[in-house]
Amino acid sequence: MVAAEGREKKKRYDVGTFSELEVDLATCRVPFQLCLMNTLHTCKALAVIHGDTSAMYPLIFIFLLLQLPLSAWRLTDPTCFHRMKPSVFKDGDLIIGGFFPLYTFLTNDGITQPTKEVYLQFQTKNYQYVLALVFAIEEINRNPHLLPNITLGFDLYNSLHSEQRTLENPIIWQSGLGKDIPNYTCRKESKSVAALTGTTWAVSAQIGTLLELYKIPQLAFGLYDPQLSDDGKRSSLYQMAPKDTTLALAMVSVMLHFSWNWVGLVISEDNRGVKFLWDLRAEMDKNGVCAAFLEMIPVTERAYSSKDWQYHFQIRKSSVNVTVIYGDSDSLMGLSFWRWRLLVLGKVWVTTSQWDFTTSERNFLLDSLHGALIFSHHTADMLGFKTFIQTVKPSKYPEDFYLTKLWYISFNCLVSESDCNTLENCPPNASLELLPWWQFDKDMNEGSYNVYNAVYAVAQSLHEILLQRVEIQSVENGFGLVVYPWQLQPFLKNIQLNNPAGDPVYFDDERKLEASYDILNFWNFPEGFGLKVKVGHFDSAVPGDQQLSISEEVIEWATGFSETPKSVCSEKCSPGFRKTFQEGKAACCFLCTPCPENEISNETDMDECVKCAEHEHANSERNHCLQKAVTFLVYGDPLGMALVCTALCFSFLTAVILGVFVKYRETPIVKANNRILSYILLISLKLCFLCSLLFIGCPNTAICILQQITFGIVFTVAVSTVLAKTITVVLAFKVTAPGRRMRQWLVSGAPNVVIPICSLIQMTLCGIWLGTSPPFVDKDAHSEPGYIIIECNKGSAIAFYCVLGYLGCLAFVSFIVAFLARNLPDTFNEAKFLTFSMLVFCSVWVTFLPVYHSTKGKVMAAVEIFSILASSAGLLGCIFAPKCYIIFLRPDRNTHHGLWNKTHSGGNKSS
């Protein structure tokens, strides 16, 4: 056959900067197939083996071409395909134009002559746009309630992927002929009323510049792009797709659902990609998700290929398990993405249906994409579309040479060089339904759904125009139906309709709905299974906690993952720990630090620990606050028991000494230095020992007041008694002759007046203390972890230290007076003992101050009790122990005779 002969025939190709070389395709077929599995060096070696090293350059070029799906293109397509008209036309009363990206091509030198084009790929998956247009028009033509007695037709063109030739076919469509002069039409009356364009922003923008001149409505079926609406220069352009501003939020919601906070980003370097990256980074920063790497992929193949392996290396070395891909698979970048099959195993790809390689015409990528999550605009099911696809055949639409080309490619049919519409040797049951899913998708995709809605929007606008005309005047039969494109503009701007599936259609940007997304999971294990399963849904219009719904049990993850994959820089900080961020690293890379004392974290990944309330304390794991136990210095504690026993023992000992002194009250040693003062001192010391018991046990307001007041007054009496005894000693040795005034003071008991005077002053200070800021019951929740200590608060610290300071002054005066009288001669002179007792007393309370301030809680009360007991015991021991020693062990010295002998012997020694 002609086509078969053409495949064996030598062809001449201009490959850019390479020289023209003849390549025998039949001879080189085997090396080319081997090149599919080997590197560029293998290709060079094969060229050398065949004896022609100069053939290496076309080998390289054709090697790259062979990486593309073999079923999608043929270098030896029959020439009749190139001779056919650039459009597919179906007549009707009114015509809708359509520009669809059906071919992707390269030019050899950048010149846009058709004779120098090398068609690389027929986009079979994009042919669904054409079928959606035809399906919608046929539905409308059959509908007696929409445009009755009027038929719609179509005029379809390929939307060329070339900045130089994007406007070529729109000019042909607008002018009515081939390459004529713009702004001129050879058709007397054009029946075209609107044009459908897409799928990229660049194509719609360029075509819109031309259509805007003629006010021809342009319905863009590609992704919603705010740039097409915000500049105000395209009043005739209407975007069919819903707004895509929540896609970033939807993706981040999925990341948060699976606890992915360390992801890679691969974004196309175009306007839409930059805008999406801006939105995505904002959502990621807001929710604590970090980018492990960011690769901006140029949209042109030449720019991409220059850094091809650099991108591959970056992704291969990254530890992330999840990578977000965003871009347009219709751009030339899609042709180079096949190399990524070498590195995507074991990775989870999060992408959109616009960059969905699962519909590629060969399945060598599919194993790599197994487990991918694909975000697709939610669309209603068009049940009639699948039935329509089953009936589509070239014989039914002979004017559609694109359908003929699809049949020729898909079913290995033969065609005549002179007439491409005649197909031979096709399978008798050939149908689009039989094509593999990677070659043609039988389910209506987003773009096709937008085409379908666009046709219904135009039909509804035309219907309203006709209704308006009927109300005004009947259509004149002689002139037929004439509708100018600009007449549709006001109707399209305000259109409100529901398509046959029930979905609303709006063109007003303010009323246009935000997109809701179906989350699809791609299953391709075993390879070739190829199924996209809906596993979730995202809708930003519902409350925040209900926006995302996802069924984890249905998801099939990428090869190598038996459960939900992890993609984190640092493992989560468990309860009891907080995150500590590292300088110079992303916020997702942190260390886990235990919470400080009495602080907890009861959730994972907490930035800061939470301090427990005053009445609570942190448990040992620092993940829960426990109620503190109430405690105080009780009698049952070892410390409390020891202090109580000590106080009672000293109190009993004091009582015993008092009894001894009463029994031996007539002896010289008791009578010396005023026995009444000795009784008063012993009683006050007994009370001092007993007052320490007020500091033990559960305090209340009365006890708190008694603690300090009793302590202050009783100790004042004791110290003032010591001072009176010291004064008595001084006065006794100062009396040298009878009748002197000092002797009268001594005899009259004048030193005893010191006790009430000093006590009255102390009582005055205590009264002021009680009147201003008395002691009260307080809780100390900080001294002992896990406990709340019930204690007495001094109230006014100044008053407390005034009372203590007054005692210190009395003790210091007593110490000075006793120290001056220490050397006065007398058998029972107490001056030395009084001096030493005051030294002990002052030492105890001077030591008390720093120790008291360095302790807290129960220990503070214990320190105060110990100081009371120690100072009282010092007075008791230093003053009364020597007297008891004489009474019990040296009774011979406790008589007048013993006193005389001691005095006499002392006088002899002195002489």
C-alpha positions in Angstrom: 0.0 0.0 0.0 1.0 3.6 -0.4 1.2 4.3 3.3 3.3 1.2 3.8 5.6 2.1 1.0 5.9 5.6 2.5 7.2 4.1 5.8 10.1 2.5 4.0 10.8 5.4 1.8 13.8 7.7 2.5 12.8 11.1 3.7 14.7 14.3 4.1 14.3 16.3 7.4 15.8 19.6 8.4 16.6 19.3 12.1 17.5 22.9 13.0 21.3 23.4 13.3 22.0 19.9 12.0 22.9 19.5 8.4 20.5 17.7 6.1 21.2 14.0 6.2 19.4 11.1 4.7 18.2 8.6 7.3 17.0 5.1 6.3 14.2 4.5 8.8 13.9 0.8 7.8 17.6 0.1 8.3 17.8 2.0 11.6 14.6 0.6 13.1 16.4 -1.9 15.4 19.0 0.5 16.8 16.2 3.0 17.5 14.3 0.6 19.6 17.4 -0.2 21.5 17.9 3.5 22.1 14.7 3.6 23.9 16.3 1.6 26.7 19.8 3.0 26.6 21.7 6.2 27.0 22.9 8.7 24.5 26.3 7.0 24.5 24.6 3.7 23.4 23.1 5.6 20.5 26.5 6.9 19.5 27.9 3.4 19.7 25.2 2.0 17.5 25.8 4.7 14.9 29.5 3.7 14.8 28.6 0.0 14.4 26.5 0.8 11.4 29.5 2.4 9.9 28.3 6.0 9.6 29.3 8.2 12.5 27.9 11.2 10.8 24.4 9.7 11.3 24.8 10.2 15.1 23.1 13.6 15.0 19.8 12.5 13.3 20.0 9.4 15.6 20.0 11.7 18.6 17.1 13.7 17.2 15.0 10.7 16.3 15.9 9.1 19.6 14.3 12.0 21.4 11.3 11.7 19.1 10.9 8.0 19.8 10.5 8.7 23.5 7.1 10.2 22.6 4.2 7.8 22.4 4.6 5.7 19.3 0.9 5.4 18.7 0.4 9.2 18.7 2.4 10.2 15.7 3.9 9.1 12.4 6.6 10.8 10.5 5.2 9.2 7.4 1.6 10.3 7.7 -0.1 10.4 4.3 0.5 13.7 2.6 -3.3 14.1 2.1 -3.6 15.0 5.8 -1.4 18.0 5.1 -3.4 19.0 2.1 -6.8 19.1 3.8 -8.4 22.3 5.0 -7.4 23.5 8.4 -11.0 23.4 9.7 -13.8 21.0 10.3 -17.0 22.6 9.3 -20.6 21.6 10.0 -23.2 23.9 8.6 -26.1 25.3 10.5 -28.3 28.3 10.8 -25.8 29.7 13.3 -22.2 28.7 13.7 -20.0 28.4 16.8 -16.3 28.5 16.2 -13.9 26.4 18.2 -10.1 26.5 18.6 -8.7 23.3 20.3 -5.1 22.2 20.9 -5.3 19.1 18.8 -1.7 19.1 17.6 1.7 19.8 19.2 4.5 20.5 16.8 8.0 21.8 16.4 9.4 23.9 13.6 12.9 23.4 12.2 14.0 26.9 12.1 11.4 29.0 13.7 9.8 30.0 10.4 6.1 29.3 10.4 5.6 27.9 6.9 3.5 24.7 7.0 6.0 22.9 4.7 8.6 23.1 7.4 6.5 21.8 10.2 7.3 18.4 11.8 4.2 17.2 13.6 5.2 15.4 16.7 2.0 14.5 18.4 -1.7 14.3 17.8 -3.2 15.0 21.1 -5.9 12.3 21.2 -7.0 13.1 24.7 -7.7 16.7 23.6 -10.0 15.4 20.9 -12.6 15.0 23.6 -13.1 18.8 23.5 -14.4 18.4 19.9 -16.7 15.6 20.9 -18.1 17.6 23.8 -18.9 20.4 21.4 -20.6 18.1 18.9 -22.4 16.3 21.7 -23.8 19.6 23.1 -24.8 21.0 19.7 -26.6 17.8 18.8 -28.5 17.8 22.1 -29.5 21.4 21.5 -30.6 20.7 17.9 -32.8 17.9 19.2 -34.3 20.0 22.0 -37.7 21.5 20.8 -37.7 24.0 23.7 -34.3 25.5 23.0 -33.8 27.3 19.7 -36.8 25.7 18.0 -36.5 25.4 14.2 -32.9 26.6 14.3 -29.9 24.5 14.0 -26.4 25.1 15.3 -23.3 24.3 13.4 -19.6 24.4 14.2 -16.4 25.5 12.6 -13.4 23.8 14.3 -9.7 24.7 14.1 -6.5 23.5 15.6 -5.0 25.9 18.2 -1.4 25.9 17.3 1.2 25.8 20.1 3.3 28.6 18.6 3.6 32.2 19.6 4.1 33.1 15.9 1.1 31.2 14.6 -1.5 31.4 17.3 -3.6 34.0 15.4 -3.3 32.2 12.0 -6.4 30.0 12.3 -8.5 32.7 14.0 -7.8 35.1 11.1 -8.8 32.3 8.6 -12.0 31.7 10.6 -12.8 35.4 10.8 -12.0 36.3 7.2 -13.7 33.2 5.7 -10.8 32.2 3.4 -7.2 31.2 3.7 -4.5 33.6 4.7 -6.2 36.9 3.8 -5.9 40.4 5.1 -7.3 40.9 8.6 -10.3 43.1 9.1 -11.8 41.8 5.8 -14.2 39.0 5.1 -15.0 37.4 1.8 -18.2 36.0 3.1 -21.2 38.2 2.5 -22.8 37.3 5.8 -21.1 35.3 8.5 -23.2 33.0 10.5 -20.5 32.7 13.3 -21.8 34.1 16.6 -19.1 33.1 19.1 -15.8 31.3 19.5 -14.5 28.8 22.0 -10.8 29.1 22.9 -8.3 27.5 25.3 -6.7 25.8 27.0 -3.9 28.1 28.1 -3.9 31.8 29.1 -1.5 32.8 26.4 -3.7 31.3 23.6 -6.9 32.9 24.9 -5.2 36.2 25.4 -3.8 36.4 21.9 -7.0 35.2 20.2 -9.0 37.6 22.4 -7.0 40.6 21.1 -8.3 39.8 17.6 -11.9 38.9 18.6 -12.2 42.0 20.7 -11.8 44.1 17.6 -15.1 42.6 16.2 -16.8 42.3 19.6 -17.1 38.5 19.0 -17.9 36.7 22.2 -15.0 34.5 23.3 -15.7 31.7 25.7 -12.4 30.4 27.3 -12.8 26.8 28.5 -9.4 26.5 30.1 -8.6 27.1 33.8 -9.9 30.3 35.3 -7.2 33.0 35.1 -7.8 36.4 36.8 -5.5 38.1 34.4 -8.0 37.6 31.6 -10.6 39.5 33.5 -8.7 42.0 35.6 -7.1 44.1 32.9 -10.4 45.4 31.5 -9.2 45.0 27.9 -11.3 42.0 27.1 -14.9 42.8 27.6 -15.9 40.1 25.1 -14.1 37.3 26.9 -16.0 35.0 29.3 -14.3 32.3 31.3 -16.2 29.0 31.8 -14.1 27.5 34.6 -14.9 28.2 38.2 -12.4 30.3 40.2 -9.4 28.3 41.2 -8.3 30.5 44.2 -8.9 27.7 46.7 -6.7 25.1 45.1 -3.8 26.0 47.4 -6.1 25.7 50.5 -7.4 22.4 49.3 -3.9 20.9 48.8 -2.7 22.2 52.2 -5.8 20.8 53.8 -4.8 17.3 52.5 -1.2 17.9 53.7 -2.5 18.7 57.2 -4.9 15.7 57.1 -2.0 13.3 56.5 0.4 15.3 58.7 2.8 16.1 55.8 4.8 19.2 56.7 7.9 18.7 54.5 7.0 18.7 50.8 8.7 19.4 47.5 7.3 21.9 45.0 7.6 21.6 41.2 5.9 24.6 39.6 5.7 25.7 36.0 7.4 29.1 35.5 4.5 31.0 34.0 2.0 33.6 35.3 -0.4 31.0 36.6 2.3 29.0 38.2 3.8 32.0 40.0 0.3 33.0 41.2 -0.4 29.5 42.5 3.0 29.4 44.2 2.3 32.7 46.0 -1.1 31.3 47.3 0.4 27.9 48.2 3.3 29.4 50.2 0.9 31.7 52.0 -1.3 28.7 53.1 1.7 26.6 53.9 3.2 29.3 56.1 -0.1 29.8 57.8 -0.4 26.1 58.7 3.2 25.2 59.4 4.0 23.3 56.2 7.5 23.8 54.8 9.0 23.4 51.3 12.0 21.1 51.2 12.8 22.4 47.7 11.3 24.5 45.0 11.9 23.9 41.3 10.5 26.4 38.8 10.2 24.5 35.5 10.4 26.7 32.3 7.4 26.2 30.0 9.6 25.8 26.9 11.2 22.5 26.1 14.6 24.1 25.2 14.8 26.0 28.6 13.7 22.9 30.5 16.1 20.5 28.8 19.1 22.8 29.6 18.6 22.1 33.3 16.9 18.8 33.0 19.2 16.6 35.0 19.7 19.3 37.6 16.0 19.2 38.5 16.2 15.4 38.5 19.1 15.4 40.9 17.5 17.8 43.2 14.4 15.7 43.6 16.3 12.4 43.8 18.5 13.6 46.7 15.6 15.1 48.6 14.2 13.1 51.5 10.7 14.2 51.0 8.1 11.6 50.1 5.5 14.0 48.9 5.9 16.5 46.0 3.4 18.9 44.6 3.3 19.4 40.8 1.5 22.3 39.3 1.5 23.2 35.6 -0.1 22.8 32.3 0.4 19.4 30.5 -0.6 21.0 27.2 2.5 23.1 27.2 5.8 21.9 25.7 7.0 21.1 29.2 4.8 18.1 29.1 7.0 16.6 26.4 10.0 16.6 28.6 8.4 15.3 31.7 8.7 11.7 30.5 12.3 11.6 31.9 10.9 11.9 35.4 9.8 8.2 35.3 13.4 7.4 36.3 13.0 8.9 39.7 9.4 9.1 40.9 9.2 5.5 42.3 8.5 5.7 46.0 7.1 9.2 45.7 3.6 10.5 46.3 2.7 13.1 43.7 0.0 15.7 44.5 -1.1 17.3 41.2 -4.1 18.6 39.3 -6.0 17.1 36.4 -4.5 19.8 34.1 -1.1 18.1 34.6 -2.4 14.6 34.6 0.0 12.3 32.8 -2.2 9.3 33.4 -3.9 9.9 30.0 -0.6 9.8 28.1 -0.8 7.5 25.1 1.9 5.1 26.4 2.0 3.6 29.8 5.7 3.7 30.7 5.0 6.5 33.2 2.0 4.9 34.8 3.8 2.7 37.3 5.6 5.8 38.7 2.3 7.7 39.1 0.6 4.8 41.0 -0.8 6.3 44.2 -0.8 9.9 43.0 -3.5 12.3 44.3 -5.1 14.3 41.6 -7.2 17.4 42.3 -10.0 17.8 39.7 -12.8 20.3 39.5 -16.0 18.7 40.6 -18.3 18.2 37.6 -21.7 16.5 37.2 -21.8 13.1 35.5 -22.9 13.4 31.9 -24.4 9.9 31.4 -25.4 10.5 27.8 -21.8 11.4 26.8 -20.6 7.8 27.1 -23.4 6.6 25.0 -22.6 9.3 22.4 -18.9 8.2 22.3 -20.0 4.7 21.4 -21.7 5.9 18.3 -18.9 8.2 17.0 -17.4 6.9 13.8 -15.7 8.6 10.8 -18.6 7.4 8.6 -21.0 9.4 10.8 -18.9 12.5 10.7 -17.1 12.4 7.3 -16.3 16.1 7.4 -14.1 15.6 10.6 -10.7 14.7 9.3 -9.4 14.9 12.9 -11.6 11.9 13.7 -10.3 10.2 10.6 -6.7 10.8 11.8 -7.6 9.4 15.2 -9.0 6.3 13.6 -5.9 6.0 11.4 -3.6 6.2 14.4 -5.6 4.1 16.8 -6.7 1.2 14.7 -3.9 1.0 12.1 -6.2 1.7 9.2 -4.9 2.5 5.8 -5.8 5.6 3.8 -5.5 6.6 0.2 -2.9 9.3 -0.6 -5.6 11.1 -2.6 -8.5 10.9 -0.2 -7.9 10.7 3.5 -11.6 10.3 4.2 -11.5 6.8 2.9 -10.3 4.3 5.4 -9.4 0.7 4.6 -8.6 -2.4 6.6 -10.1 -1.0 9.8 -11.5 -3.4 12.4 -15.2 -3.9 11.8 -16.0 -3.2 15.5 -13.7 -0.2 15.8 -15.0 2.3 18.4 -13.6 4.9 20.7 -14.9 2.8 23.6 -12.3 0.1 22.7 -9.3 2.5 22.9 -7.1 2.0 26.0 -7.8 4.5 28.7 -4.3 6.1 28.4 -5.1 6.9 24.8 -8.6 8.2 25.1 -10.6 9.0 28.2 -14.2 8.1 28.0 -15.3 10.1 31.0 -15.9 13.8 30.3 -13.0 15.8 31.7 -13.0 19.4 33.1 -12.2 21.1 29.8 -14.8 19.2 27.9 -17.4 20.0 30.6 -16.6 23.7 30.2 -17.0 23.3 26.4 -20.3 21.7 27.0 -21.4 24.6 29.3 -20.1 27.2 26.8 -22.3 25.8 24.0 -25.3 25.9 26.2 -24.5 29.4 27.3 -24.4 30.6 23.7 -27.6 28.7 22.8 -29.4 30.2 25.8 -28.3 33.7 24.8 -29.4 33.1 21.2 -32.7 31.8 22.5 -33.3 35.0 24.5 -32.4 37.1 21.5 -35.0 35.3 19.4 -37.6 35.6 22.0 -37.0 39.3 22.2 -37.3 39.6 18.4 -40.6 37.7 18.4 -42.0 40.2 20.9 -40.9 43.1 18.7 -41.4 41.8 15.2 -41.4 38.6 13.2 -38.3 37.4 11.5 -38.5 38.2 7.8 -38.4 35.0 5.8 -36.8 36.6 2.9 -33.6 37.6 4.7 -33.3 34.5 6.9 -31.9 34.6 10.4 -29.1 37.1 11.0 -27.6 37.5 14.5 -24.5 39.6 14.9 -21.9 38.5 17.5 -22.0 41.7 19.4 -25.7 41.2 20.1 -24.9 38.3 22.4 -22.8 40.4 24.7 -25.5 41.8 27.1 -27.2 38.4 27.3 -23.9 36.5 28.1 -22.9 39.1 30.7 -26.1 38.5 32.7 -26.7 34.9 31.9 -28.0 32.6 34.6 -28.7 29.1 33.7 -28.5 25.5 34.8 -27.1 23.0 32.4 -28.9 19.7 31.8 -27.0 18.2 34.7 -28.3 20.8 37.0 -25.0 22.8 37.6 -25.3 26.6 37.5 -23.4 28.6 34.9 -22.3 32.2 35.6 -20.1 34.6 33.7 -20.2 37.4 36.2 -16.9 37.2 38.3 -18.7 38.4 41.4 -21.2 35.6 41.2 -18.9 33.0 39.9 -18.5 30.2 42.4 -15.3 29.0 43.9 -14.3 25.6 42.6 -15.0 22.5 44.6 -12.6 19.6 44.0 -12.8 15.9 43.7 -9.7 14.2 45.0 -8.8 11.2 42.8 -6.4 8.4 43.6 -4.6 6.9 40.6 -4.4 3.1 40.7 -2.0 1.4 38.4 -0.8 -1.8 40.1 -0.4 -4.0 38.3 0.8 -1.7 35.5 -1.8 -1.1 32.9 -4.7 -1.3 35.4 -5.1 2.5 35.2 -8.0 3.6 37.3 -8.8 6.9 38.8 -10.8 6.5 42.0 -12.5 9.3 43.9 -11.3 9.2 47.5 -12.2 12.6 48.7 -13.8 16.0 48.2 -13.0 19.6 49.1 -15.5 22.4 49.1 -14.5 25.8 50.5 -18.2 26.9 50.7 -18.9 24.8 53.7 -17.7 25.3 57.3 -14.0 24.9 57.9 -14.1 21.5 59.7 -16.3 20.0 57.0 -14.5 21.4 53.9 -12.4 18.2 53.5 -13.7 14.7 53.4 -11.4 11.9 52.5 -11.5 8.1 52.8 -8.1 6.9 53.7 -9.0 3.2 53.6 -9.6 3.5 49.9 -6.3 5.1 49.0 -3.6 3.1 47.2 -0.3 4.6 48.0 2.8 4.7 45.8 5.0 1.6 45.4 7.0 1.1 48.6 4.4 2.3 51.0 2.2 -0.1 52.9 0.6 2.6 55.0 0.1 6.4 54.9 3.6 7.7 54.0 5.3 10.2 56.3 6.8 13.4 54.9 8.3 15.4 57.8 11.6 17.1 58.5 11.4 16.3 62.2 9.4 13.8 64.0 6.5 15.1 66.1 7.3 16.3 69.6 5.3 14.1 71.9 3.3 15.5 74.9 5.7 16.7 77.6 8.0 18.3 75.0 8.0 21.5 73.0 9.5 22.5 69.7 12.8 24.3 69.7 13.6 25.9 66.3 17.0 25.7 64.9 18.7 28.8 63.5 19.1 28.8 59.8 16.6 25.9 59.2 13.0 25.8 58.2 10.4 26.0 60.9 9.5 22.3 60.3 13.0 21.3 61.2 13.2 21.5 65.0 14.4 19.8 68.2 12.1 18.5 70.9 12.9 19.9 74.3 11.4 18.8 77.6 9.0 21.2 79.2 10.4 23.3 82.2 9.3 22.5 85.7 5.6 22.9 86.4 4.8 23.4 82.7 3.2 20.8 80.5 2.3 20.2 76.8 -0.6 17.8 76.4 -0.6 17.9 72.6 1.9 17.0 69.9 4.1 19.6 68.3 3.4 22.4 70.7 5.5 25.5 70.2 5.3 26.5 73.9 4.6 24.6 77.1 1.7 25.7 79.3 2.2 26.6 82.9 0.1 24.8 85.4 -2.3 26.8 87.6 -1.1 27.7 91.1 -3.1 24.9 92.7 -1.8 22.3 90.2 1.6 20.8 89.4 3.0 18.9 86.4 3.3 15.2 86.5 6.6 13.5 85.9 5.9 13.1 82.1 5.0 16.9 82.0 1.9 16.2 80.0 -0.8 16.7 82.6 -1.5 19.0 85.5 -2.3 17.3 88.8 -4.1 18.8 91.8 -1.7 19.7 94.5 -2.1 18.2 97.9 -2.6 20.5 100.9 0.0 20.2 103.6 1.5 22.0 106.6 3.8 21.2 109.4 1.9 18.6 111.4 2.6 16.8 114.6 2.8 13.5 112.8 5.7 14.5 110.6 9.1 13.4 111.8 10.2 17.0 111.8 7.1 18.2 113.6 7.3 15.3 116.1 10.9 16.1 116.9 10.2 19.8 117.5 7.2 19.0 119.7 9.2 16.6 121.8 12.0 19.1 122.1 9.6 21.9 123.2 7.8 19.7 125.7 11.1 18.4 127.1 12.5 21.9 127.6 9.2 23.1 129.0 9.2 20.2 131.5 12.8 20.9 132.4 12.0 24.5 133.0 9.2 23.6 135.2 11.5 21.2 137.2 14.0 24.0 137.6 11.3 26.4 138.8 10.2 23.8 141.3 13.8 23.4 142.5 14.1 27.1 142.9 10.9 27.3 144.9 12.0 24.4 147.1 15.5 26.0 147.7 14.2 29.6 147.8 15.8 30.3 151.2 19.3 29.2 150.1 21.8 31.9 149.3 22.2 30.9 145.7 18.5 31.3 145.0 18.1 34.5 147.0 21.1 36.0 145.2 20.3 38.3 142.2 16.6 38.6 143.1 14.8 35.3 143.2 11.6 36.9 142.0 13.3 37.8 138.7 14.5 34.2 138.5 10.9 33.0 138.9 9.7 35.4 136.3 12.4 34.4 133.9 11.7 30.7 134.3 8.0 31.2 133.8 8.6 33.3 130.7 11.1 30.7 129.3 8.5 27.9 129.9 6.0 30.0 127.9 8.6 30.5 125.2 9.0 26.8 124.8 5.3 26.2 124.7 4.6 29.1 122.3 6.6 27.2 119.7 3.7 24.6 119.6 1.5 27.3 118.0 3.7 27.0 114.8 2.8 23.3 114.4 -0.5 22.1 113.0 -3.1 23.5 110.7 -3.2 27.3 111.1 -6.2 29.5 111.3 -6.5 33.3 111.7 -6.5 33.2 115.5 -3.5 30.9 115.6 -1.6 33.1 113.1 -2.2 36.1 115.3 -1.3 34.3 118.5 1.9 32.9 117.0 3.6 36.3 116.5 2.0 38.2 119.3 2.8 35.5 121.9 6.3 35.1 120.6 6.9 38.8 120.7 5.5 39.5 124.2 6.8 36.3 125.9 10.3 36.8 124.6 10.2 40.5 125.5 9.4 39.5 129.1 12.2 37.0 129.1 14.8 39.4 127.7 13.7 42.3 129.8 13.9 40.0 132.9 17.5 39.2 131.9 18.1 43.0 131.6 16.6 43.5 135.1 18.8 40.9 136.6 21.8 42.5 134.9 20.8 45.9 136.3 20.3 44.3 139.7 23.9 42.9 139.6 25.3 46.3 138.7 23.3 48.1 141.3 24.4 45.6 144.0 28.0 46.2 143.4 27.6 49.9 143.1 26.2 50.2 146.6 29.1 51.1 148.8 27.4 52.7 151.8 24.1 52.4 153.5 21.6 55.2 152.9 22.7 55.9 149.4 20.1 56.3 146.7 21.2 53.3 144.7 20.8 51.1 147.7 17.2 52.5 148.0 16.6 51.6 144.4 17.9 48.1 145.0 15.9 47.6 148.2 12.7 49.0 146.7 12.9 46.7 143.6 13.3 49.4 141.1 15.0 47.1 138.5 11.8 45.1 138.3 10.1 48.1 136.7 12.1 47.4 133.5 10.0 44.3 132.8 6.6 46.1 132.5 8.0 49.1 130.7 9.8 47.0 128.1 6.8 44.7 127.7 4.4 47.7 127.3 6.5 49.0 124.4 6.5 45.6 122.7 2.7 45.3 123.3 2.3 48.7 121.7 4.3 47.6 118.6 2.1 44.4 118.4 -1.0 46.5 118.7 0.1 48.7 115.8 0.9 45.5 113.8 -2.6 44.1 114.4 -4.2 47.4 113.6 -2.5 47.9 110.3 -1.8 44.5 108.7 -2.3 41.5 111.0 -1.0 38.0 110.2 -3.4 35.8 108.1 -3.7 32.3 106.7 -1.9 32.0 103.3 -1.2 29.3 100.8 2.2 28.6 99.4 2.0 26.7 96.1 5.6 27.1 95.0 7.9 25.9 97.7 7.3 22.2 97.4 6.4 20.6 94.0 3.0 18.9 94.2 2.0 20.5 97.4 0.1 23.6 98.6 1.4 24.6 102.0 -1.0 26.2 104.5 1.0 28.8 106.4 0.7 32.0 108.3 1.6 35.1 106.4 3.2 37.8 108.5 1.0 40.4 107.0 3.2 43.4 107.5 6.9 42.3 107.2 7.9 45.7 108.5 5.9 45.2 111.7 7.4 41.7 112.1 10.9 43.0 111.8 10.2 45.9 114.2 9.1 43.4 116.8 12.1 41.2 116.2 14.4 44.3 116.1 13.1 45.5 119.4 13.9 42.1 120.9 17.4 42.4 119.4 17.9 45.8 121.0 16.9 44.6 124.4 19.2 41.6 124.1 22.0 43.8 122.9 21.6 46.2 125.8 21.4 43.3 128.2 24.6 41.9 126.7 26.5 45.2 127.0 25.4 45.7 130.6 26.2 42.2 131.6 29.5 42.4 129.7 30.5 45.5 131.7 29.6 43.8 135.0 31.3 40.4 134.2 34.4 41.1 136.5 32.6 42.4 139.6 33.6 40.2 142.5 31.0 38.2 144.3 30.4 34.6 145.1 27.1 34.4 143.2 27.7 37.1 140.6 25.5 36.2 137.5 27.1 38.8 135.3 29.3 36.3 133.4 26.4 33.8 132.9 24.1 36.6 131.8 26.7 37.8 129.3 27.1 34.4 127.8 23.4 33.8 127.7 22.8 37.0 125.8 25.7 36.1 123.5 24.0 32.8 122.7 20.6 34.5 122.3 21.9 37.1 119.9 23.9 34.5 117.9 20.8 32.4 117.4 18.6 35.2 116.1 21.4 36.8 114.0 21.8 33.4 112.3 18.0 33.1 112.1 17.6 36.0 109.7 19.6 34.7 106.6 18.4 31.1 107.2 14.8 32.1 107.5 14.9 34.0 104.2 16.6 31.2 102.4 13.9 28.6 103.2 10.3 28.2 102.2 7.2 26.4 103.2 7.2 24.1 106.2 11.0 24.5 106.6 10.5 28.2 107.3 8.2 27.5 110.2 10.6 24.8 111.4 13.5 27.3 111.4 11.5 29.8 113.4 10.5 27.1 116.0 14.2 26.0 116.2 15.3 29.5 116.8 12.7 29.9 119.6 13.8 26.7 121.2 17.5 27.3 120.8 17.5 30.8 122.2 15.2 29.8 125.1 17.4 26.8 125.8 20.4 29.1 125.7 19.0 31.4 128.3 17.9 28.4 130.5 21.1 26.6 130.3 23.5 29.5 130.7 21.7 31.2 133.6 20.3 28.3 135.6 22.5 25.3 134.9 25.4 26.6 137.1 22.9 27.3 140.0 21.5 23.8 139.7 25.0 22.4 139.7 25.7 24.1 143.1 22.3 23.1 144.5 22.6 19.4 143.6 26.3 18.7 143.3 27.9 21.3 145.6 25.4 21.9 148.4 28.3 22.8 150.7 28.7 26.0 148.8 25.0 26.9 149.1 25.3 27.8 152.9 26.4 30.9 154.8 29.4 29.0 156.1 30.4 27.9 152.7 29.9 31.4 151.5 32.1 32.8 154.3 34.9 30.2 153.6 34.8 31.0 149.9 34.9 34.7 150.5 37.7 34.4 153.0 39.8 32.1 150.8 39.1 34.4 147.9 40.3 37.4 150.1 43.5 35.5 151.0 44.3 34.9 147.4 43.7 38.4 146.5 46.1 39.6 149.2 
